[in-house]
Amino acid sequence: SRTILEQYLKRAVDLSELNSCNEEKNMARQCQANFQLAHYADTLFRGCEERLCSSEWQAAMRLRRHK
């Protein structure tokens, strides 16, 4: 996931910002790249949040506390 984030999504945003002009096409691409980056980050966050709230995770934490 870090590879996708670092090598593709952030790079796409950086490139679109460097090449940005006042053209509508570039603005649309920049908005799309930013949206995809935000969507990907949100998906990762929700996955982590679900994992931390899962009964399996809670059981593992209880076991660690009892050791």
PDB file of N, CA, C and O in Angstrom, chain B, residues numbered from 101:
ATOM      1  N   SER B 101       0.813  -1.195   0.000  1.00  0.00           N
ATOM      2  CA  SER B 101       0.000   0.000   0.000  1.00  0.00           C
ATOM      3  C   SER B 101       0.861   1.266   0.000  1.00  0.00           C
ATOM      4  O   SER B 101       0.519   2.256  -0.646  1.00  0.00           O
ATOM      5  N   ARG B 102       1.973   1.227   0.724  1.00  0.00           N
ATOM      6  CA  ARG B 102       2.862   2.392   0.738  1.00  0.00           C
ATOM      7  C   ARG B 102       3.473   2.608  -0.646  1.00  0.00           C
ATOM      8  O   ARG B 102       3.689   3.747  -1.060  1.00  0.00           O
ATOM      9  N   THR B 103       3.748   1.522  -1.355  1.00  0.00           N
ATOM     10  CA  THR B 103       4.310   1.627  -2.700  1.00  0.00           C
ATOM     11  C   THR B 103       3.339   2.344  -3.627  1.00  0.00           C
ATOM     12  O   THR B 103       3.731   3.242  -4.373  1.00  0.00           O
ATOM     13  N   ILE B 104       2.089   1.953  -3.581  1.00  0.00           N
ATOM     14  CA  ILE B 104       1.072   2.599  -4.417  1.00  0.00           C
ATOM     15  C   ILE B 104       0.966   4.072  -4.066  1.00  0.00           C
ATOM     16  O   ILE B 104       0.908   4.933  -4.943  1.00  0.00           O
ATOM     17  N   LEU B 105       0.942   4.344  -2.779  1.00  0.00           N
ATOM     18  CA  LEU B 105       0.808   5.724  -2.318  1.00  0.00           C
ATOM     19  C   LEU B 105       1.991   6.575  -2.748  1.00  0.00           C
ATOM     20  O   LEU B 105       1.808   7.652  -3.315  1.00  0.00           O
ATOM     21  N   GLU B 106       3.200   6.103  -2.484  1.00  0.00           N
ATOM     22  CA  GLU B 106       4.406   6.897  -2.748  1.00  0.00           C
ATOM     23  C   GLU B 106       4.755   6.983  -4.236  1.00  0.00           C
ATOM     24  O   GLU B 106       5.090   8.055  -4.738  1.00  0.00           O
ATOM     25  N   GLN B 107       4.673   5.846  -4.939  1.00  0.00           N
ATOM     26  CA  GLN B 107       5.160   5.823  -6.315  1.00  0.00           C
ATOM     27  C   GLN B 107       4.129   6.276  -7.341  1.00  0.00           C
ATOM     28  O   GLN B 107       4.499   6.723  -8.427  1.00  0.00           O
ATOM     29  N   TYR B 108       2.862   6.170  -7.022  1.00  0.00           N
ATOM     30  CA  TYR B 108       1.861   6.471  -8.035  1.00  0.00           C
ATOM     31  C   TYR B 108       0.962   7.652  -7.674  1.00  0.00           C
ATOM     32  O   TYR B 108       0.917   8.646  -8.399  1.00  0.00           O
ATOM     33  N   LEU B 109       0.256   7.541  -6.564  1.00  0.00           N
ATOM     34  CA  LEU B 109      -0.742   8.565  -6.270  1.00  0.00           C
ATOM     35  C   LEU B 109      -0.125   9.907  -5.913  1.00  0.00           C
ATOM     36  O   LEU B 109      -0.523  10.928  -6.473  1.00  0.00           O
ATOM     37  N   LYS B 110       0.840   9.935  -4.993  1.00  0.00           N
ATOM     38  CA  LYS B 110       1.469  11.212  -4.643  1.00  0.00           C
ATOM     39  C   LYS B 110       2.219  11.779  -5.840  1.00  0.00           C
ATOM     40  O   LYS B 110       2.220  12.991  -6.056  1.00  0.00           O
ATOM     41  N   ARG B 111       2.849  10.923  -6.607  1.00  0.00           N
ATOM     42  CA  ARG B 111       3.583  11.360  -7.798  1.00  0.00           C
ATOM     43  C   ARG B 111       2.631  11.996  -8.810  1.00  0.00           C
ATOM     44  O   ARG B 111       2.952  13.016  -9.419  1.00  0.00           O
ATOM     45  N   ALA B 112       1.460  11.387  -8.982  1.00  0.00           N
ATOM     46  CA  ALA B 112       0.472  11.935  -9.921  1.00  0.00           C
ATOM     47  C   ALA B 112       0.019  13.323  -9.482  1.00  0.00           C
ATOM     48  O   ALA B 112      -0.134  14.223 -10.309  1.00  0.00           O
ATOM     49  N   VAL B 113      -0.194  13.492  -8.190  1.00  0.00           N
ATOM     50  CA  VAL B 113      -0.600  14.802  -7.681  1.00  0.00           C
ATOM     51  C   VAL B 113       0.521  15.812  -7.888  1.00  0.00           C
ATOM     52  O   VAL B 113       0.276  16.924  -8.357  1.00  0.00           O
ATOM     53  N   ASP B 114       1.753  15.434  -7.541  1.00  0.00           N
ATOM     54  CA  ASP B 114       2.893  16.339  -7.704  1.00  0.00           C
ATOM     55  C   ASP B 114       3.074  16.758  -9.160  1.00  0.00           C
ATOM     56  O   ASP B 114       3.272  17.937  -9.450  1.00  0.00           O
ATOM     57  N   LEU B 115       3.005  15.791 -10.072  1.00  0.00           N
ATOM     58  CA  LEU B 115       3.171  16.103 -11.495  1.00  0.00           C
ATOM     59  C   LEU B 115       2.063  17.015 -12.004  1.00  0.00           C
ATOM     60  O   LEU B 115       2.314  17.940 -12.776  1.00  0.00           O
ATOM     61  N   SER B 116       0.850  16.752 -11.571  1.00  0.00           N
ATOM     62  CA  SER B 116      -0.250  17.598 -12.048  1.00  0.00           C
ATOM     63  C   SER B 116      -0.129  19.013 -11.502  1.00  0.00           C
ATOM     64  O   SER B 116      -0.515  19.970 -12.172  1.00  0.00           O
ATOM     65  N   GLU B 117       0.405  19.156 -10.289  1.00  0.00           N
ATOM     66  CA  GLU B 117       0.594  20.498  -9.732  1.00  0.00           C
ATOM     67  C   GLU B 117       1.729  21.233 -10.439  1.00  0.00           C
ATOM     68  O   GLU B 117       1.647  22.445 -10.636  1.00  0.00           O
ATOM     69  N   LEU B 118       2.789  20.516 -10.822  1.00  0.00           N
ATOM     70  CA  LEU B 118       3.901  21.142 -11.539  1.00  0.00           C
ATOM     71  C   LEU B 118       3.481  21.623 -12.922  1.00  0.00           C
ATOM     72  O   LEU B 118       3.899  22.688 -13.378  1.00  0.00           O
ATOM     73  N   ASN B 119       2.654  20.827 -13.574  1.00  0.00           N
ATOM     74  CA  ASN B 119       2.238  21.142 -14.937  1.00  0.00           C
ATOM     75  C   ASN B 119       0.942  21.929 -14.993  1.00  0.00           C
ATOM     76  O   ASN B 119       0.376  22.129 -16.068  1.00  0.00           O
ATOM     77  N   SER B 120       0.478  22.370 -13.852  1.00  0.00           N
ATOM     78  CA  SER B 120      -0.831  23.025 -13.856  1.00  0.00           C
ATOM     79  C   SER B 120      -0.773  24.380 -14.547  1.00  0.00           C
ATOM     80  O   SER B 120       0.128  25.191 -14.330  1.00  0.00           O
ATOM     81  N   CYS B 121      -1.737  24.575 -15.355  1.00  0.00           N
ATOM     82  CA  CYS B 121      -1.958  25.861 -16.017  1.00  0.00           C
ATOM     83  C   CYS B 121      -3.385  26.245 -15.664  1.00  0.00           C
ATOM     84  O   CYS B 121      -4.026  25.612 -14.825  1.00  0.00           O
ATOM     85  N   ASN B 122      -3.854  27.250 -16.292  1.00  0.00           N
ATOM     86  CA  ASN B 122      -5.234  27.640 -16.050  1.00  0.00           C
ATOM     87  C   ASN B 122      -6.196  26.893 -16.955  1.00  0.00           C
ATOM     88  O   ASN B 122      -7.384  27.213 -17.013  1.00  0.00           O
ATOM     89  N   GLU B 123      -5.683  25.905 -17.653  1.00  0.00           N
ATOM     90  CA  GLU B 123      -6.536  25.147 -18.554  1.00  0.00           C
ATOM     91  C   GLU B 123      -7.471  24.247 -17.754  1.00  0.00           C
ATOM     92  O   GLU B 123      -7.090  23.688 -16.726  1.00  0.00           O
ATOM     93  N   GLU B 124      -8.686  24.120 -18.239  1.00  0.00           N
ATOM     94  CA  GLU B 124      -9.677  23.279 -17.564  1.00  0.00           C
ATOM     95  C   GLU B 124      -9.246  21.825 -17.523  1.00  0.00           C
ATOM     96  O   GLU B 124      -9.490  21.134 -16.534  1.00  0.00           O
ATOM     97  N   LYS B 125      -8.607  21.351 -18.588  1.00  0.00           N
ATOM     98  CA  LYS B 125      -8.204  19.947 -18.657  1.00  0.00           C
ATOM     99  C   LYS B 125      -7.213  19.621 -17.541  1.00  0.00           C
ATOM    100  O   LYS B 125      -7.340  18.593 -16.876  1.00  0.00           O
ATOM    101  N   ASN B 126      -6.233  20.489 -17.337  1.00  0.00           N
ATOM    102  CA  ASN B 126      -5.255  20.252 -16.280  1.00  0.00           C
ATOM    103  C   ASN B 126      -5.890  20.343 -14.902  1.00  0.00           C
ATOM    104  O   ASN B 126      -5.543  19.574 -14.006  1.00  0.00           O
ATOM    105  N   MET B 127      -6.809  21.270 -14.727  1.00  0.00           N
ATOM    106  CA  MET B 127      -7.505  21.397 -13.446  1.00  0.00           C
ATOM    107  C   MET B 127      -8.312  20.138 -13.155  1.00  0.00           C
ATOM    108  O   MET B 127      -8.340  19.662 -12.020  1.00  0.00           O
ATOM    109  N   ALA B 128      -8.966  19.602 -14.176  1.00  0.00           N
ATOM    110  CA  ALA B 128      -9.760  18.384 -13.998  1.00  0.00           C
ATOM    111  C   ALA B 128      -8.861  17.214 -13.619  1.00  0.00           C
ATOM    112  O   ALA B 128      -9.208  16.426 -12.740  1.00  0.00           O
ATOM    113  N   ARG B 129      -7.713  17.094 -14.273  1.00  0.00           N
ATOM    114  CA  ARG B 129      -6.771  16.019 -13.944  1.00  0.00           C
ATOM    115  C   ARG B 129      -6.242  16.163 -12.526  1.00  0.00           C
ATOM    116  O   ARG B 129      -6.119  15.179 -11.797  1.00  0.00           O
ATOM    117  N   GLN B 130      -5.931  17.384 -12.142  1.00  0.00           N
ATOM    118  CA  GLN B 130      -5.417  17.633 -10.798  1.00  0.00           C
ATOM    119  C   GLN B 130      -6.477  17.286  -9.747  1.00  0.00           C
ATOM    120  O   GLN B 130      -6.168  16.668  -8.728  1.00  0.00           O
ATOM    121  N   CYS B 131      -7.701  17.678  -9.997  1.00  0.00           N
ATOM    122  CA  CYS B 131      -8.785  17.346  -9.070  1.00  0.00           C
ATOM    123  C   CYS B 131      -8.982  15.838  -8.975  1.00  0.00           C
ATOM    124  O   CYS B 131      -9.185  15.301  -7.886  1.00  0.00           O
ATOM    125  N   GLN B 132      -8.921  15.159 -10.110  1.00  0.00           N
ATOM    126  CA  GLN B 132      -9.096  13.709 -10.122  1.00  0.00           C
ATOM    127  C   GLN B 132      -7.967  13.019  -9.364  1.00  0.00           C
ATOM    128  O   GLN B 132      -8.217  12.081  -8.608  1.00  0.00           O
ATOM    129  N   ALA B 133      -6.735  13.467  -9.554  1.00  0.00           N
ATOM    130  CA  ALA B 133      -5.596  12.876  -8.841  1.00  0.00           C
ATOM    131  C   ALA B 133      -5.729  13.095  -7.339  1.00  0.00           C
ATOM    132  O   ALA B 133      -5.484  12.178  -6.555  1.00  0.00           O
ATOM    133  N   ASN B 134      -6.112  14.290  -6.937  1.00  0.00           N
ATOM    134  CA  ASN B 134      -6.312  14.569  -5.514  1.00  0.00           C
ATOM    135  C   ASN B 134      -7.452  13.739  -4.933  1.00  0.00           C
ATOM    136  O   ASN B 134      -7.362  13.258  -3.804  1.00  0.00           O
ATOM    137  N   PHE B 135      -8.516  13.573  -5.699  1.00  0.00           N
ATOM    138  CA  PHE B 135      -9.636  12.766  -5.235  1.00  0.00           C
ATOM    139  C   PHE B 135      -9.218  11.314  -5.058  1.00  0.00           C
ATOM    140  O   PHE B 135      -9.545  10.693  -4.046  1.00  0.00           O
ATOM    141  N   GLN B 136      -8.498  10.769  -6.034  1.00  0.00           N
ATOM    142  CA  GLN B 136      -8.055   9.378  -5.936  1.00  0.00           C
ATOM    143  C   GLN B 136      -7.137   9.175  -4.735  1.00  0.00           C
ATOM    144  O   GLN B 136      -7.239   8.167  -4.037  1.00  0.00           O
ATOM    145  N   LEU B 137      -6.248  10.124  -4.496  1.00  0.00           N
ATOM    146  CA  LEU B 137      -5.347  10.049  -3.348  1.00  0.00           C
ATOM    147  C   LEU B 137      -6.146  10.069  -2.045  1.00  0.00           C
ATOM    148  O   LEU B 137      -5.879   9.279  -1.140  1.00  0.00           O
ATOM    149  N   ALA B 138      -7.110  10.956  -1.949  1.00  0.00           N
ATOM    150  CA  ALA B 138      -7.940  11.038  -0.743  1.00  0.00           C
ATOM    151  C   ALA B 138      -8.769   9.773  -0.553  1.00  0.00           C
ATOM    152  O   ALA B 138      -8.907   9.281   0.566  1.00  0.00           O
ATOM    153  N   HIS B 139      -9.314   9.252  -1.633  1.00  0.00           N
ATOM    154  CA  HIS B 139     -10.120   8.031  -1.560  1.00  0.00           C
ATOM    155  C   HIS B 139      -9.267   6.851  -1.096  1.00  0.00           C
ATOM    156  O   HIS B 139      -9.703   6.062  -0.258  1.00  0.00           O
ATOM    157  N   TYR B 140      -8.071   6.731  -1.630  1.00  0.00           N
ATOM    158  CA  TYR B 140      -7.169   5.644  -1.247  1.00  0.00           C
ATOM    159  C   TYR B 140      -6.785   5.757   0.229  1.00  0.00           C
ATOM    160  O   TYR B 140      -6.798   4.761   0.953  1.00  0.00           O
ATOM    161  N   ALA B 141      -6.446   6.961   0.674  1.00  0.00           N
ATOM    162  CA  ALA B 141      -6.088   7.172   2.079  1.00  0.00           C
ATOM    163  C   ALA B 141      -7.274   6.848   2.991  1.00  0.00           C
ATOM    164  O   ALA B 141      -7.095   6.262   4.059  1.00  0.00           O
ATOM    165  N   ASP B 142      -8.470   7.225   2.574  1.00  0.00           N
ATOM    166  CA  ASP B 142      -9.667   6.931   3.361  1.00  0.00           C
ATOM    167  C   ASP B 142      -9.905   5.428   3.456  1.00  0.00           C
ATOM    168  O   ASP B 142     -10.262   4.919   4.518  1.00  0.00           O
ATOM    169  N   THR B 143      -9.708   4.723   2.354  1.00  0.00           N
ATOM    170  CA  THR B 143      -9.882   3.273   2.353  1.00  0.00           C
ATOM    171  C   THR B 143      -8.894   2.608   3.303  1.00  0.00           C
ATOM    172  O   THR B 143      -9.265   1.702   4.049  1.00  0.00           O
ATOM    173  N   LEU B 144      -7.636   3.053   3.280  1.00  0.00           N
ATOM    174  CA  LEU B 144      -6.641   2.505   4.202  1.00  0.00           C
ATOM    175  C   LEU B 144      -7.021   2.787   5.652  1.00  0.00           C
ATOM    176  O   LEU B 144      -6.920   1.905   6.505  1.00  0.00           O
ATOM    177  N   PHE B 145      -7.456   4.009   5.931  1.00  0.00           N
ATOM    178  CA  PHE B 145      -7.842   4.387   7.288  1.00  0.00           C
ATOM    179  C   PHE B 145      -9.013   3.549   7.777  1.00  0.00           C
ATOM    180  O   PHE B 145      -8.996   3.050   8.902  1.00  0.00           O
ATOM    181  N   ARG B 146     -10.025   3.394   6.940  1.00  0.00           N
ATOM    182  CA  ARG B 146     -11.197   2.605   7.343  1.00  0.00           C
ATOM    183  C   ARG B 146     -10.827   1.150   7.591  1.00  0.00           C
ATOM    184  O   ARG B 146     -11.364   0.519   8.501  1.00  0.00           O
ATOM    185  N   GLY B 147      -9.915   0.614   6.788  1.00  0.00           N
ATOM    186  CA  GLY B 147      -9.461  -0.760   7.001  1.00  0.00           C
ATOM    187  C   GLY B 147      -8.757  -0.921   8.337  1.00  0.00           C
ATOM    188  O   GLY B 147      -8.986  -1.893   9.057  1.00  0.00           O
ATOM    189  N   CYS B 148      -7.900   0.035   8.664  1.00  0.00           N
ATOM    190  CA  CYS B 148      -7.205   0.004   9.960  1.00  0.00           C
ATOM    191  C   CYS B 148      -8.199   0.145  11.100  1.00  0.00           C
ATOM    192  O   CYS B 148      -8.105  -0.556  12.107  1.00  0.00           O
ATOM    193  N   GLU B 149      -9.144   1.047  10.940  1.00  0.00           N
ATOM    194  CA  GLU B 149     -10.152   1.278  11.971  1.00  0.00           C
ATOM    195  C   GLU B 149     -10.986   0.016  12.204  1.00  0.00           C
ATOM    196  O   GLU B 149     -11.260  -0.341  13.350  1.00  0.00           O
ATOM    197  N   GLU B 150     -11.386  -0.654  11.134  1.00  0.00           N
ATOM    198  CA  GLU B 150     -12.159  -1.893  11.260  1.00  0.00           C
ATOM    199  C   GLU B 150     -11.349  -2.967  11.965  1.00  0.00           C
ATOM    200  O   GLU B 150     -11.866  -3.678  12.826  1.00  0.00           O
ATOM    201  N   ARG B 151     -10.081  -3.083  11.599  1.00  0.00           N
ATOM    202  CA  ARG B 151      -9.210  -4.087  12.203  1.00  0.00           C
ATOM    203  C   ARG B 151      -9.055  -3.838  13.699  1.00  0.00           C
ATOM    204  O   ARG B 151      -9.121  -4.775  14.495  1.00  0.00           O
ATOM    205  N   LEU B 152      -8.849  -2.581  14.087  1.00  0.00           N
ATOM    206  CA  LEU B 152      -8.659  -2.254  15.500  1.00  0.00           C
ATOM    207  C   LEU B 152      -9.932  -2.450  16.321  1.00  0.00           C
ATOM    208  O   LEU B 152      -9.858  -2.694  17.526  1.00  0.00           O
ATOM    209  N   CYS B 153     -11.080  -2.349  15.691  1.00  0.00           N
ATOM    210  CA  CYS B 153     -12.353  -2.522  16.400  1.00  0.00           C
ATOM    211  C   CYS B 153     -12.866  -3.960  16.349  1.00  0.00           C
ATOM    212  O   CYS B 153     -13.886  -4.272  16.963  1.00  0.00           O
ATOM    213  N   SER B 154     -12.178  -4.828  15.632  1.00  0.00           N
ATOM    214  CA  SER B 154     -12.657  -6.199  15.480  1.00  0.00           C
ATOM    215  C   SER B 154     -12.532  -6.978  16.788  1.00  0.00           C
ATOM    216  O   SER B 154     -11.695  -6.672  17.637  1.00  0.00           O
ATOM    217  N   SER B 155     -13.377  -7.982  16.926  1.00  0.00           N
ATOM    218  CA  SER B 155     -13.344  -8.809  18.133  1.00  0.00           C
ATOM    219  C   SER B 155     -12.032  -9.584  18.233  1.00  0.00           C
ATOM    220  O   SER B 155     -11.538  -9.831  19.334  1.00  0.00           O
ATOM    221  N   GLU B 156     -11.469  -9.967  17.091  1.00  0.00           N
ATOM    222  CA  GLU B 156     -10.194 -10.683  17.102  1.00  0.00           C
ATOM    223  C   GLU B 156      -9.080  -9.799  17.656  1.00  0.00           C
ATOM    224  O   GLU B 156      -8.257 -10.254  18.451  1.00  0.00           O
ATOM    225  N   TRP B 157      -9.057  -8.545  17.236  1.00  0.00           N
ATOM    226  CA  TRP B 157      -8.032  -7.608  17.715  1.00  0.00           C
ATOM    227  C   TRP B 157      -8.201  -7.368  19.214  1.00  0.00           C
ATOM    228  O   TRP B 157      -7.223  -7.352  19.962  1.00  0.00           O
ATOM    229  N   GLN B 158      -9.441  -7.184  19.642  1.00  0.00           N
ATOM    230  CA  GLN B 158      -9.713  -6.956  21.062  1.00  0.00           C
ATOM    231  C   GLN B 158      -9.295  -8.164  21.896  1.00  0.00           C
ATOM    232  O   GLN B 158      -8.743  -8.006  22.985  1.00  0.00           O
ATOM    233  N   ALA B 159      -9.555  -9.369  21.389  1.00  0.00           N
ATOM    234  CA  ALA B 159      -9.151 -10.583  22.103  1.00  0.00           C
ATOM    235  C   ALA B 159      -7.632 -10.670  22.202  1.00  0.00           C
ATOM    236  O   ALA B 159      -7.097 -11.042  23.246  1.00  0.00           O
ATOM    237  N   ALA B 160      -6.940 -10.331  21.128  1.00  0.00           N
ATOM    238  CA  ALA B 160      -5.473 -10.351  21.147  1.00  0.00           C
ATOM    239  C   ALA B 160      -4.927  -9.335  22.148  1.00  0.00           C
ATOM    240  O   ALA B 160      -3.944  -9.610  22.837  1.00  0.00           O
ATOM    241  N   MET B 161      -5.548  -8.180  22.230  1.00  0.00           N
ATOM    242  CA  MET B 161      -5.107  -7.161  23.187  1.00  0.00           C
ATOM    243  C   MET B 161      -5.333  -7.630  24.626  1.00  0.00           C
ATOM    244  O   MET B 161      -4.503  -7.376  25.499  1.00  0.00           O
ATOM    245  N   ARG B 162      -6.449  -8.311  24.874  1.00  0.00           N
ATOM    246  CA  ARG B 162      -6.702  -8.840  26.221  1.00  0.00           C
ATOM    247  C   ARG B 162      -5.657  -9.881  26.589  1.00  0.00           C
ATOM    248  O   ARG B 162      -5.180  -9.911  27.723  1.00  0.00           O
ATOM    249  N   LEU B 163      -5.300 -10.737  25.636  1.00  0.00           N
ATOM    250  CA  LEU B 163      -4.269 -11.751  25.892  1.00  0.00           C
ATOM    251  C   LEU B 163      -2.928 -11.106  26.214  1.00  0.00           C
ATOM    252  O   LEU B 163      -2.222 -11.561  27.114  1.00  0.00           O
ATOM    253  N   ARG B 164      -2.575 -10.064  25.498  1.00  0.00           N
ATOM    254  CA  ARG B 164      -1.302  -9.373  25.751  1.00  0.00           C
ATOM    255  C   ARG B 164      -1.279  -8.727  27.132  1.00  0.00           C
ATOM    256  O   ARG B 164      -0.246  -8.717  27.801  1.00  0.00           O
ATOM    257  N   ARG B 165      -2.403  -8.197  27.550  1.00  0.00           N
ATOM    258  CA  ARG B 165      -2.466  -7.553  28.871  1.00  0.00           C
ATOM    259  C   ARG B 165      -2.343  -8.565  30.000  1.00  0.00           C
ATOM    260  O   ARG B 165      -1.818  -8.244  31.066  1.00  0.00           O
ATOM    261  N   HIS B 166      -2.820  -9.781  29.776  1.00  0.00           N
ATOM    262  CA  HIS B 166      -2.796 -10.806  30.821  1.00  0.00           C
ATOM    263  C   HIS B 166      -1.453 -11.512  30.934  1.00  0.00           C
ATOM    264  O   HIS B 166      -1.236 -12.254  31.891  1.00  0.00           O
ATOM    265  N   LYS B 167      -0.561 -11.308  30.004  1.00  0.00           N
ATOM    266  CA  LYS B 167       0.753 -11.973  30.050  1.00  0.00           C
ATOM    267  C   LYS B 167       1.660 -11.330  31.036  1.00  0.00           C
ATOM    268  O   LYS B 167       2.800 -11.764  31.200  1.00  0.00           O
TER     269      LYS B 167
END
